Amino acid sequence: SYARDLIPMWWSREDALKIVDQTPPEAVRRNRITGTPSEAAELIKPFIEAGCNEVAIANYLPLIMSGDFSDALQGSSQVLETIKILKKDTG
């Protein structure tokens, strides 16, 4: 797990691609919430309804894809939209 180990610089490209090839898409879907703000909110709502009282939402894709910190603003606006939907729908 990248988030747990933070050691991608130790992997060769070939090793990383082997891991990707062995990872079923469903495993990724179950561990990451993706989609539009509305889609993400729908995926987060069951956790809130089950009693989760803290949710950390981040959209780092624009930053990772370009490496330009100004692109992080796009991700921030999508996060804010997701939060607005969740506040409206879950109170």
LUMGUKOL-67455 format. One record per atom (N, C-alpha, C): residue number from 1; atom name; x, y, z. Coordinates in steps of 0.2 Angstrom, whole numbers, plus 5000, padded with zeros to 4 digits. Layout:
# residues N
> NUM_CA_X_Y_Z
...
This chain:
# residues 91
> 1_N_5004_4994_5000
> 1_CA_5000_5000_5000
> 1_C_5004_5006_5000
> 2_N_5004_5010_4995
> 2_CA_5008_5016_4994
> 2_C_5006_5021_5001
> 3_N_5000_5022_5003
> 3_CA_4999_5026_5008
> 3_C_5002_5023_5015
> 4_N_5003_5017_5015
> 4_CA_5005_5014_5021
> 4_C_5013_5014_5021
> 5_N_5016_5012_5016
> 5_CA_5023_5010_5015
> 5_C_5027_5016_5013
> 6_N_5024_5020_5008
> 6_CA_5027_5026_5005
> 6_C_5035_5024_5003
> 7_N_5035_5019_4999
> 7_CA_5042_5017_4997
> 7_C_5042_5016_4989
> 8_N_5038_5020_4985
> 8_CA_5038_5018_4978
> 8_C_5045_5020_4975
> 9_N_5049_5024_4978
> 9_CA_5055_5025_4975
> 9_C_5060_5019_4975
> 10_N_5058_5014_4979
> 10_CA_5062_5008_4979
> 10_C_5060_5003_4974
> 11_N_5054_5004_4970
> 11_CA_5052_4999_4966
> 11_C_5054_5001_4959
> 12_N_5056_4996_4955
> 12_CA_5058_4997_4948
> 12_C_5051_4998_4944
> 13_N_5051_5001_4938
> 13_CA_5045_5002_4934
> 13_C_5042_4995_4933
> 14_N_5046_4990_4932
> 14_CA_5044_4983_4930
> 14_C_5040_4980_4936
> 15_N_5043_4981_4942
> 15_CA_5040_4979_4948
> 15_C_5033_4982_4949
> 16_N_5033_4989_4948
> 16_CA_5027_4993_4949
> 16_C_5022_4990_4945
> 17_N_5023_4989_4938
> 17_CA_5019_4987_4933
> 17_C_5016_4980_4935
> 18_N_5020_4975_4938
> 18_CA_5018_4969_4940
> 18_C_5013_4969_4945
> 19_N_5014_4974_4950
> 19_CA_5009_4975_4955
> 19_C_5003_4977_4953
> 20_N_5003_4982_4948
> 20_CA_4997_4984_4945
> 20_C_4993_4979_4941
> 21_N_4997_4975_4938
> 21_CA_4994_4969_4934
> 21_C_4990_4964_4939
> 22_N_4993_4963_4945
> 22_CA_4990_4959_4949
> 22_C_4984_4962_4954
> 23_N_4983_4968_4953
> 23_CA_4978_4971_4957
> 23_C_4971_4972_4954
> 24_N_4966_4968_4956
> 24_CA_4960_4968_4953
> 24_C_4957_4975_4954
> 25_N_4954_4978_4948
> 25_CA_4950_4984_4949
> 25_C_4946_4985_4955
> 26_N_4942_4980_4957
> 26_CA_4938_4980_4962
> 26_C_4941_4982_4969
> 27_N_4948_4979_4970
> 27_CA_4951_4981_4976
> 27_C_4953_4988_4976
> 28_N_4954_4991_4970
> 28_CA_4955_4998_4970
> 28_C_4949_5002_4972
> 29_N_4943_5000_4969
> 29_CA_4937_5003_4970
> 29_C_4935_5003_4977
> 30_N_4936_4998_4981
> 30_CA_4934_4997_4988
> 30_C_4939_5001_4993
> 31_N_4944_5003_4990
> 31_CA_4949_5007_4994
> 31_C_4950_5014_4993
> 32_N_4947_5016_4987
> 32_CA_4947_5024_4985
> 32_C_4940_5026_4983
> 33_N_4938_5032_4985
> 33_CA_4932_5034_4982
> 33_C_4933_5039_4976
> 34_N_4930_5037_4971
> 34_CA_4932_5041_4965
> 34_C_4925_5043_4961
> 35_N_4925_5048_4957
> 35_CA_4920_5050_4953
> 35_C_4919_5058_4954
> 36_N_4913_5060_4951
> 36_CA_4911_5067_4952
> 36_C_4909_5069_4959
> 37_N_4909_5075_4961
> 37_CA_4907_5076_4968
> 37_C_4900_5073_4970
> 38_N_4896_5073_4966
> 38_CA_4889_5069_4967
> 38_C_4890_5062_4968
> 39_N_4894_5059_4964
> 39_CA_4896_5052_4965
> 39_C_4900_5050_4971
> 40_N_4905_5054_4972
> 40_CA_4909_5053_4978
> 40_C_4904_5054_4985
> 41_N_4900_5059_4985
> 41_CA_4896_5060_4991
> 41_C_4891_5054_4992
> 42_N_4888_5051_4986
> 42_CA_4884_5045_4987
> 42_C_4888_5039_4990
> 43_N_4894_5039_4988
> 43_CA_4899_5033_4991
> 43_C_4901_5035_4998
> 44_N_4901_5041_5000
> 44_CA_4903_5043_5007
> 44_C_4897_5042_5012
> 45_N_4891_5044_5010
> 45_CA_4885_5044_5014
> 45_C_4884_5038_5018
> 46_N_4885_5032_5016
> 46_CA_4884_5026_5020
> 46_C_4888_5026_5026
> 47_N_4894_5029_5026
> 47_CA_4899_5029_5031
> 47_C_4896_5034_5036
> 48_N_4894_5039_5034
> 48_CA_4891_5044_5039
> 48_C_4885_5042_5042
> 49_N_4881_5038_5038
> 49_CA_4874_5036_5041
> 49_C_4876_5030_5046
> 50_N_4882_5027_5045
> 50_CA_4884_5021_5050
> 50_C_4887_5024_5056
> 51_N_4888_5031_5057
> 51_CA_4891_5034_5063
> 51_C_4897_5037_5062
> 52_N_4900_5037_5056
> 52_CA_4907_5040_5055
> 52_C_4906_5047_5056
> 53_N_4910_5050_5060
> 53_CA_4910_5057_5062
> 53_C_4916_5061_5060
> 54_N_4920_5058_5056
> 54_CA_4926_5062_5053
> 54_C_4927_5059_5046
> 55_N_4927_5063_5041
> 55_CA_4929_5061_5034
> 55_C_4934_5066_5032
> 56_N_4940_5063_5029
> 56_CA_4945_5067_5026
> 56_C_4944_5066_5018
> 57_N_4943_5071_5015
> 57_CA_4942_5071_5008
> 57_C_4947_5075_5004
> 58_N_4951_5072_4999
> 58_CA_4956_5076_4996
> 58_C_4955_5074_4988
> 59_N_4957_5078_4984
> 59_CA_4957_5077_4977
> 59_C_4964_5079_4975
> 60_N_4969_5074_4975
> 60_CA_4976_5075_4973
> 60_C_4977_5074_4966
> 61_N_4973_5071_4962
> 61_CA_4974_5069_4955
> 61_C_4976_5075_4951
> 62_N_4973_5081_4951
> 62_CA_4976_5087_4947
> 62_C_4983_5089_4948
> 63_N_4985_5088_4955
> 63_CA_4992_5090_4956
> 63_C_4997_5084_4954
> 64_N_4995_5078_4955
> 64_CA_4999_5073_4953
> 64_C_5000_5073_4945
> 65_N_4994_5074_4942
> 65_CA_4995_5073_4934
> 65_C_4999_5079_4931
> 66_N_4999_5085_4934
> 66_CA_5003_5090_4931
> 66_C_5009_5092_4935
> 67_N_5009_5091_4941
> 67_CA_5015_5093_4945
> 67_C_5015_5100_4947
> 68_N_5009_5104_4945
> 68_CA_5009_5111_4945
> 68_C_5004_5112_4951
> 69_N_5006_5116_4957
> 69_CA_5002_5117_4963
> 69_C_4996_5121_4961
> 70_N_4996_5125_4956
> 70_CA_4990_5129_4954
> 70_C_4985_5124_4952
> 71_N_4986_5119_4950
> 71_CA_4981_5114_4948
> 71_C_4977_5111_4954
> 72_N_4980_5111_4959
> 72_CA_4977_5109_4965
> 72_C_4971_5113_4967
> 73_N_4970_5119_4964
> 73_CA_4964_5123_4965
> 73_C_4958_5119_4962
> 74_N_4959_5116_4956
> 74_CA_4953_5112_4953
> 74_C_4951_5107_4958
> 75_N_4956_5103_4961
> 75_CA_4954_5098_4966
> 75_C_4951_5101_4972
> 76_N_4953_5106_4974
> 76_CA_4949_5109_4980
> 76_C_4942_5111_4979
> 77_N_4941_5114_4973
> 77_CA_4934_5116_4971
> 77_C_4929_5109_4971
> 78_N_4932_5104_4969
> 78_CA_4928_5098_4968
> 78_C_4927_5095_4975
> 79_N_4932_5096_4980
> 79_CA_4931_5093_4987
> 79_C_4926_5098_4990
> 80_N_4926_5104_4989
> 80_CA_4921_5109_4992
> 80_C_4914_5107_4990
> 81_N_4913_5105_4983
> 81_CA_4907_5104_4981
> 81_C_4904_5097_4984
> 82_N_4909_5092_4985
> 82_CA_4907_5086_4988
> 82_C_4905_5087_4995
> 83_N_4908_5092_4999
> 83_CA_4906_5093_5006
> 83_C_4900_5097_5006
> 84_N_4898_5101_5001
> 84_CA_4892_5105_5001
> 84_C_4886_5100_5000
> 85_N_4887_5095_4996
> 85_CA_4882_5090_4995
> 85_C_4881_5085_5001
> 86_N_4886_5083_5004
> 86_CA_4886_5079_5010
> 86_C_4882_5083_5016
> 87_N_4884_5090_5017
> 87_CA_4881_5094_5022
> 87_C_4873_5094_5021
> 88_N_4871_5095_5014
> 88_CA_4864_5096_5012
> 88_C_4861_5090_5014
> 89_N_4864_5084_5012
> 89_CA_4860_5078_5012
> 89_C_4860_5074_5019
> 90_N_4865_5076_5023
> 90_CA_4866_5072_5029
> 90_C_4865_5077_5035
> 91_N_4865_5083_5034
> 91_CA_4863_5088_5039
> 91_C_4869_5088_5044
